[in-house]
């Protein structure tokens, strides 16, 4: 009987040891699986930000602050104005727009309108289009404007510039080459908006950055 009890005790000890090893093996396998899941789902540091900083054509967006304060001259006096960053991925550009203007773009056009005192006026408009001289001329003539080639250029980057005239309105449009494409940059507004609109349009143009540069 004593020998039988000793034998039974040995068997129980062996079985207990096997159970511990099996549990350890199962726990180790589970940890390895969890480590694999974490590695597969782990996003490299900065990965999401890098995705957000890609333009539609894959080129990186310029690293610019979301808003800043710049100087603007109106009627001979310099004053500060807050401008906000805007991107247009399809056209491949970024620029700053004064806070009292509103951007309402589509895939083909970067549109900016005055929003003085919270009132949007689409008669006072700045735009950038991916259009040739012929197409932009046809478009503006359809809007009732007469185009006259400018004697002096306002922009050193332009190929050609035209003055826009329509009763009660003044404006300008310039054509330029960028990304192996032809673009048009222009504006028009009621004549009484001249003092406020012109310096704001200069800010938009001066802050213009083409993606990939």
C-alpha positions in Angstrom: 0.0 0.0 0.0 2.8 2.4 0.9 4.6 1.7 -2.4 1.3 2.4 -4.3 0.9 5.8 -2.6 4.5 6.8 -3.4 3.9 5.7 -7.0 0.6 7.8 -7.2 2.4 10.8 -5.8 5.1 10.7 -8.4 2.5 10.4 -11.2 0.6 13.5 -9.9 3.8 15.5 -9.7 4.7 14.6 -13.3 1.2 15.5 -14.5 1.4 18.9 -12.7 4.7 19.7 -14.3 3.3 18.9 -17.8 0.3 21.1 -17.2 2.5 24.1 -16.2 4.6 23.7 -19.3 1.5 23.5 -21.5 0.2 26.7 -20.0 3.5 28.5 -20.4 3.7 27.4 -24.0 0.1 28.6 -24.7 0.8 32.0 -23.0 4.0 32.4 -25.0 2.2 31.7 -28.3 -0.5 34.2 -27.4 2.0 36.9 -26.6 3.8 36.3 -29.9 0.5 36.6 -31.8 -0.3 39.8 -30.0 3.1 41.2 -30.8 2.5 40.4 -34.5 -0.9 42.2 -34.5 0.7 45.3 -32.9 3.5 45.4 -35.4 1.0 45.0 -38.3 -1.3 47.8 -37.0 1.5 50.1 -35.8 1.7 53.3 -37.9 5.2 54.8 -38.3 5.7 57.9 -36.3 4.5 60.9 -38.3 2.9 58.6 -40.9 -0.6 60.2 -40.7 0.8 63.7 -40.8 2.9 62.8 -43.8 -0.2 61.6 -45.6 -2.0 64.8 -44.8 0.9 66.8 -46.2 0.7 65.2 -49.7 -0.9 67.2 -52.5 -3.3 65.6 -54.9 -0.6 64.9 -57.4 1.7 63.3 -54.8 4.0 66.3 -54.4 4.5 67.5 -50.8 2.4 70.5 -49.5 4.6 73.4 -48.4 5.3 73.5 -44.7 3.5 76.8 -43.8 1.8 78.1 -40.7 -2.0 78.0 -40.7 -2.3 81.8 -40.2 -0.2 84.8 -39.7 -0.2 88.6 -39.6 1.1 90.7 -42.6 1.2 94.4 -43.4 -1.2 95.9 -45.9 -1.1 99.4 -47.2 -4.4 101.2 -47.8 -4.6 104.9 -48.9 -1.0 105.4 -47.9 -1.4 104.0 -44.4 0.1 100.6 -43.3 -2.1 98.4 -41.2 -1.9 94.8 -40.0 -4.2 92.1 -41.2 -4.6 88.4 -40.4 -4.3 86.0 -43.3 -5.2 82.3 -43.4 -3.5 79.5 -45.4 -5.4 77.8 -48.2 -4.4 74.9 -50.5 -5.7 74.0 -53.9 -4.4 70.5 -54.6 -5.8 70.2 -58.2 -4.1 73.4 -59.3 -1.0 72.6 -57.2 -0.8 75.8 -55.2 -1.1 77.3 -51.7 -1.5 80.9 -50.6 -2.7 83.1 -47.8 -6.0 84.9 -48.0 -7.1 87.9 -45.8 -9.5 86.9 -43.0 -12.2 89.2 -44.3 -12.4 87.3 -47.6 -13.9 83.9 -48.3 -12.6 81.0 -50.5 -15.2 79.1 -52.5 -13.2 77.0 -55.0 -14.0 74.1 -57.3 -11.7 71.5 -59.0 -10.8 73.9 -61.8 -10.7 77.3 -60.1 -9.4 78.9 -56.9 -12.0 81.6 -56.1 -11.8 84.3 -53.5 -14.5 86.8 -52.8 -14.8 89.8 -50.4 -16.6 89.2 -47.2 -16.4 92.6 -45.6 -18.5 92.9 -42.4 -19.6 89.3 -43.0 -21.3 90.0 -46.3 -20.0 88.0 -49.3 -19.9 89.9 -52.5 -19.2 87.8 -55.6 -18.9 90.8 -57.8 -15.5 91.4 -56.1 -13.6 88.4 -57.1 -10.0 87.0 -57.3 -9.4 83.8 -59.2 -6.7 81.4 -60.5 -7.6 79.1 -63.4 -5.8 76.4 -65.4 -6.7 78.1 -68.7 -4.9 79.4 -71.8 -5.1 83.0 -72.9 -7.7 82.1 -75.5 -10.0 80.3 -73.1 -9.8 82.9 -70.3 -10.4 85.7 -72.8 -13.5 83.9 -74.1 -14.7 83.3 -70.6 -14.3 86.9 -69.5 -15.8 88.3 -72.6 -18.8 86.1 -71.9 -19.0 87.8 -68.5 -19.2 91.2 -70.3 -15.6 92.4 -70.0 -13.5 94.0 -72.6 -9.8 92.9 -72.6 -7.0 95.4 -73.5 -3.4 94.3 -73.3 -1.7 96.1 -70.5 1.2 98.5 -71.3 3.0 97.7 -68.0 2.9 94.4 -66.2 1.9 94.2 -62.6 3.5 90.8 -62.1 7.1 89.9 -63.0 6.2 86.2 -63.5 3.4 86.8 -66.1 3.7 86.1 -69.9 0.9 88.5 -70.8 -1.5 90.8 -68.9 -4.8 92.4 -69.8 -6.8 95.1 -68.3 -10.5 94.3 -67.7 -13.2 96.8 -68.3 -16.9 96.7 -67.9 -19.3 99.4 -66.8 -18.8 100.0 -63.1 -16.0 97.4 -62.9 -12.2 97.3 -63.2 -9.8 94.4 -63.1 -6.8 92.6 -64.6 -5.9 89.1 -65.8 -2.4 87.6 -66.3 -1.3 84.4 -68.0 1.7 82.4 -66.9 3.4 79.1 -67.3 3.7 76.6 -64.4 3.9 72.8 -64.1 4.2 72.8 -67.9 0.7 74.2 -68.0 -0.8 77.7 -68.7 -2.6 79.4 -65.8 -4.6 82.6 -65.5 -4.6 84.8 -62.4 -7.1 87.6 -62.4 -9.4 89.8 -60.4 -12.3 92.2 -60.9 -14.4 94.3 -58.6 -16.8 97.3 -58.6 -14.8 100.5 -58.8 -15.7 101.6 -55.3 -13.9 98.6 -53.9 -10.6 99.6 -55.3 -9.0 100.9 -52.1 -9.8 97.7 -50.1 -9.6 95.0 -52.8 -6.4 95.9 -54.6 -4.0 95.5 -51.6 -5.7 92.3 -50.6 -5.3 90.8 -54.0 -1.6 91.7 -53.9 -1.3 89.7 -50.7 -2.8 86.6 -52.3 -0.4 86.9 -55.2 2.7 87.7 -53.2 2.1 84.7 -50.9 1.5 82.3 -53.7 3.5 79.1 -53.5 3.4 76.4 -56.2 3.6 72.8 -55.0 6.9 71.1 -55.7 8.9 74.3 -55.5 
